[in-house]
């Protein structure tokens, strides 16, 4: 029997039972019973390699989108889900009573991929396909990275080798757009910022998580791999699957359809990732703590108003009275900015109010004091992390590097800025969030910056980075300063 005849007979048998099978919907398979039977050499397993290229010409890569939550389009189950490589829809199971089997008969689509194992099967025949032409699909579904490949992401070399999507559009892995599904741009900027911090990025790209990790961790790692994938079919990524889990894990606090505060999202995400990765209160107990955790000493003293004190005299610490001191860890520092000038002349009203990074961080120098609710406080940042996150309670222009410790010099690597369509910074419903990212490790003339607003990615001049209204910044400590 020749090869063509061998594959015509199953098709005729399928047509003979099509009307009967369509009367009863496939049952919901919780365990892959039919699939196990076929893999074990059951009736429907014709053996791998039997005309495996018969239907491969029907595979449509343009219809594939693995960014959405991997649930069956009929049963909404996330157990044992297959993707149709012809239309891109997801179906549960591949046995005789499965939704994928019914789809292969009713729609004449025959090539399916297991979304967990990336194995490809032809239905309704049931045989596995092993063909080199399908490797790019498996890589898009589940990208993998080598230590040497990950190490190159921290250099400027990979910027010289752009990748190309299916439409031959060039893109630079890591510096691609994230889809704004509804109102999730405040989460997109945090995702980009964190996934460009080298230790956290490398940890996620090289991860091989088992069933012990939370769904939040696994989906964040999967999103990281998609963002840095050099073989994408489309030069953009949707964070839909990760943000669906964010909504569940946060109890609905962070939702796709509601504009929110990126600072609140950052605080929640860092703490939840730390906990889900097995972190404790101990230093370096997770990649989150080892990357972002610092230590600040807080001294407080009750304010005593002296009868002879003038109205303009600020209270100071009295060394003769008790000073209470506590030491606390932090994942990011919140700083207050000086108010803008009350009166401006015709020239100054067009100038963006500015405050140097040294001035706003003076709050943590252990010398400057603050008075609040009858207490005098001063903060001393005793230990700085390798990557320092700063939250600005108002917006300002800052410089690109800072000396914050005798042996520590920091360089800016991520800058989250805020724009209000309504012209006021207090209207969250009319807020646009953007992130500016330093690319590679270039310095001086070789330093490159990209600005990303959802799907809009553009290279910008370094000088433009500091003209926006900054809300969050991430700073990287220079290793050669630290190690010297």
N, C-alpha and C positions, 0 to 999 in steps of 0.2 A: 504493500500500500504506500503510495507516495505521500509526501507531507501535506499537500493541499487537501487530499481526500480525508486524511486523518483528522483534520480540523473542521471539515464540513459536517461530519456526522454529529458531534456534540451540539452544533448550532441547530440542526434539525430536531434533535431530541428536546432542546430547550423550547423551541416554538410549539411543540406539541403539548407542553405542560404550562404554557404561559397563561392561558385563560384560567386554569385551575388555581395557579399560584396567586393570581391577582385578586381572587375572592377573599382571601384571608391575609391580613397584614402580617409581616414578619414579627416574631416575638422579640422581646427585649432580651438580649443575651448579656448576662452579667459576667459570665466566664466564657472563654472562647472554646466552647465544647466542639462546635463544628469545625473550627479552624484547627484544633488539635487533631481531630480525626483525619483531616485532609493531609496535614503535615506528617502524620504517622503512616501514610500510604493508603488512605481510605479510597472510597469509590471515585471521588472527584479529583484526586491527586493524580494527574497524568505524568508527573515527574518534571523536575526542573529542566529547562533546556529544550522541551518539545516545541519547536517552532516559536521560540520565545520572542522573535521579532515580528510575529504576525500582526499585532495590533500597535506596535510601537510608533508607527507613522501617524496614529491618531492622538498621540500625546501633545498637549497644548500648553507650553510653558507660560504663555502670556495669561492664561486663565488661572494660574496657581498663585495663591496668596496664603502663606502659612503664618501670617501675623495674627489672625483671629483665633479666638478661643477654640480649642480642638474638641468640639462636641458634635455629636451626630445631628445633622440638619432635620432629622425626623423625630428621633426619640429624645434629643437633647442630652443624651448620656455621654460622659467623657471616658467610658470604659471601652477599650478595644475598638478604636476609631480608625477608619481608613479614609484616605483622600483620593477622590477620583482624579486621575491625571489628565482627563479629557475636559471636564467642565470645572474642576476645582472644588466641588462640593464634598462635604464630609458625611460619611455613613458608618454605622456601627456593624462590626462583624464582617465575615466574608463567607460564612457557611450557607447552606441551602435556605435556611429560614432567616437570613440576615437582610438588613436594609441595603447593604452594598450589593448583595447577590441580586435582589429585586431591581436595583438601579441598573445593573449591567444588562439585564434582560429587557426592561421596559425602555431604556434610553439608548441601548446599543453602545454603551461605554464599557470598556473591558479592562483597562489598566488601572490598578489601585496600589497605593503605597500605605503601609502601616505607619501611622504618624509617630509611633514610639520607637519601633525597631528600624524604620526606613527600608524594610524589605518590600519588594514590589511583586505583585501577583496579577495574573490574568484571570478574570471571572467572565462567565460562570464556570469555566473549565477548572480553575482552582490551582493551577501550577505556578510555581515561583519563577521569577525572571531575574537572571543575573546578566546584565548587559552593561558594558562600559559607558554607553551613551546616556545612561540614567544616573551616573555618579554625580553630575552637577545638581540634579534635583535633590538627591539625598543630602548634599552639602548645604544647599540653601535651607532645607528643612532642619538639619542638625549640623551646624558648622563646628569644625574642630580646629584647634590652634596648637602649634608646637612652641616650646619655650623660646627657641631662636626667633620664630616669627613674631611672638609677642614682644620680645626684647627690641625688635626693630621699630615697633610702634612709638617708642620713646625717643626716636631719633628723627632727624629731618629727611632721612633717605627715602622713607616710604611716601613722602609727599611728591617725590619726583616720578612716581610710578602710579598714575591714576588707574582705576579699574573702570570697566565699561559694562553697562547693563544690557539687557536684550535689545534695546533700541539704539545701542552704540552711544549712549549718553555717558560722558566721563564723570566720575565721582571719586572722591578721596575717602576711603574707609574711615569711619569714625566721625567724619564731618559731613553728615547727611541729614536731611530733614526728618523730623518726627511729625507724623500726622496729627493735626488738631481735630479730634473726632467730634467734639462738641465745644466744651469750654475747658480743656485740659492743658492749655499752654503754660499755666503756672506749675504744672507737674513736669512738663516736657523740659523746661529749663533746668530743673533740679536733676532730672535723669541725665541730661547731657553733662552737667557739671560734675556729678559724681563719677560717671563712666569715663571721664577724662583725667581722673586722679590715678596715676600709674599703678600704685600698689593694689588698690581696689579693683581697677580694671583688669590687671594681670591675674589676680586671684580668681575673678569670675570667668575670664576667658579660658583658663587652664582647668577649671573645675570639672569634676566628674561626679556629680552628686548622686547619692543613692536615695532610697526611700526615707531616710532619717531626716532629711532637710525639709523645711516647710515649703509649701507651694509658693510663697512669696519669694523666698531665696532662689528657688529653681527658675521661676519665671523672670526674675531680675537678671540672673545669669544668662538665660536664653536671649533676653533682650540685648544684653551686652554683646553677645556673639553675633547677633544680627546686625547691630549697629557697626561693628568692626569687620563684617564679612566682606572679603574682597571679591566675592563671586555672586553678588546679588542679581536677581532678575530685574528688579526695579531699584532705582537709585534713591529710594526713600524707605522708611520703615514705619509701621504703625505700632504704637505701644499698647494696642487694645487688649491683648491677652494679659499683659502685666497689670494694666490699670483695672481690669476686671477683678483681679485678685486683690489689688489695693483697696477697692471698694468693699470687698468682703472682709478682708483682714482688719480694716479700720472701722468696721461697723457702720459703713455708709458716711463716715465723716468726710472722705475725699471721693467725690463723684465726677464722672465724665461731663455731666451736663451743668455743673455748677462752678463758677469761677471761685477760686480760693486763694489762700495766702501761701506762697512758696516757702516762706520761713517755717510755717506750721507743718507743711508737708515734709520739709527737710528734717525737722526735729523728730517727727513721728517715724519717718523712714529709717533714719540712722539708729534710733533706739530699737525698732522692731527687727531690723537686720542683725543688730548686735545680739539681741536675745535669741533669735532663731538660729544663729550660727553657734549657739552654745556659750555665748559670752556671759560673764559674771561681773561682779564689781571689781575684780582684780584687773590690774593693768595688763594690757596686751592679751586679754583673754579672747579677743576676736580681731579680725582684720579691721573692723571699724575702730576699735579702741587703739590699736597699734598705729593706725594712720592719722586719726583725728583727735585723740584724747590728750588734753593738757591738764595743768593743775594751777589753781589760783588760790591764794591766801587772802582771806577777808578779815579785816580788823574792824570792830565796831565799838563805839563808846556812846553812852547817853550824853546828850547835849545838856550842858548846864549854863543857863543864862546868868551872866555876872551883872550885878547892879551898875558897875562902872563901865560896862562895855558900850561902845558907840553903835549907832544904827548901821554904820557901814563896815563894822568889824565882823569878819567871818569867823565862826567858831573853829577852833583847832583842837587837836588831840591834847589832852592833859596827861602828861606822863606820870603824874602823881595819883591818878585814879586808874581803876581797873580797865583794862582793854581786853575784850574778848576776841579770840582769834580762832578761825576755823579754816581748814584746807579742804577744798572741794575739786573734783574733776570737772572738766567741761569738754563738750564736743564742738562748740563754737562760741565765740565772744560777741556779745551785743554791745554796741557803742552808740553814744549819743553825739549828735552833731550840733554845733553852735547855731543859733537862729540866724537867718539872713538879716542883713542890715535893714533897719526900719525905714530909713529914707535913702533914696538913690537919686543921683543926678541923671541928666539926659543920656550920658554915656554909660554909666554903670548899670542902668536898668536892663541893658541888653547882654550883660555879662553873667554867665552862670556862677552862682555863689560857690566858692571853693573852700575846702578845708584840707590841709595836709594830713597824710596818714599818721604822721608822728603826733600831731595834735589830738586826733580822735582816740588814739591808743594810749594817750597819757593817763587815761582813767586807770590803767593797770600797771602803772609804774611804781606803786607802793608809796608815793609821795602825795599826789593830789587827793583831795578829800571831797566827799559828797555828803550833803545833808538831806535826810529823808525821814519824815515822821518822827522827828525828835531824836534821831540817831545820826551819829557821824560815822561814815564808813570810808575805808580806803582799801584798794585792791592791789595785790602784788602778784603778777603772773610769774609763778616760780618755775614752771616747766612748760615749754612750748612744744607742740606736736610737730611731726614732719610736715603735715599739711594743716594750715591754719585757716579755719572758716570764720569769716567776720560778717556779722549782720548789722547793717546800718539802719537805725531807726528813722532816719530821714535820708534824703538823697543828696549826693555831693559828687564832686569831681575829686579823684584821688591820683596819687602817683603810682608808678608801675613797680616800684621796689621799696622795701622798708627794712630798716635796721631796728629790731625790737629786742635784741639781746646781744651782749658783747661778742658772742660766738655764732650768732644766727642772723643771716640775711635771707629775706624771703622775696620771691618773684611771683607776680600775679599770673595765674594760669586760667582762671575762669571768673567771669564778671556777669552777674545777672542784673539786668536793667529793666526799668519800668517806664511805660509810656501810657498816658491816659488820653483816650480819644476825646473825652469831655473837657479836657484842660484842667482837671483837678486830680490830685494824687489820692483823694479820699474816696473816689468812686470806683469800687472794685468791679462793678458790672461793666464798666467801659475801660477796662485795663488791658493793655497788651504787654506781654512779657517776652523778652529776648535774652539770649545768652551769647556772650562773646568768649571765644576759646582760643588760647594760644596753641599753635600747632607745632608739634615736635619740640626739640630743644634748641632751636635757633636763637641767636642773640644778635643785637645790633641790626644791621641791614638785612640779615638772614631771618629775622624773627617774623613769623607770619601769624595773622589773626583772622579768624572767621567769625562772622556774626550769623546766628541761626534764629529765625523766627518761624517755628513750625516747619513748613516745607521750603521756606526761602533760605537758601544758603549763599552767602556772599563773602568774598575776601574783603577785609577792610584794612585801612592803614592803622598802624599802632597808635597814632595820635588820636584817632577817632574813638578808641576804646574808652577814653576817660571823659567823654562829653555827655554821656547819658546819666540818668538818675539811678545810681547804684543802690541795690538792696542787699545783695549777697556777693561776697568775693571769696575765692579759695586761693590761698597763697602756698607756694612750694618753697621749702627751705633748701637753699643751695648746699649740695652735699660736700663740695670741696671746702666750703667755709666751715661746715660742721665737723668734718673729719680732720681739719688741720689743727 
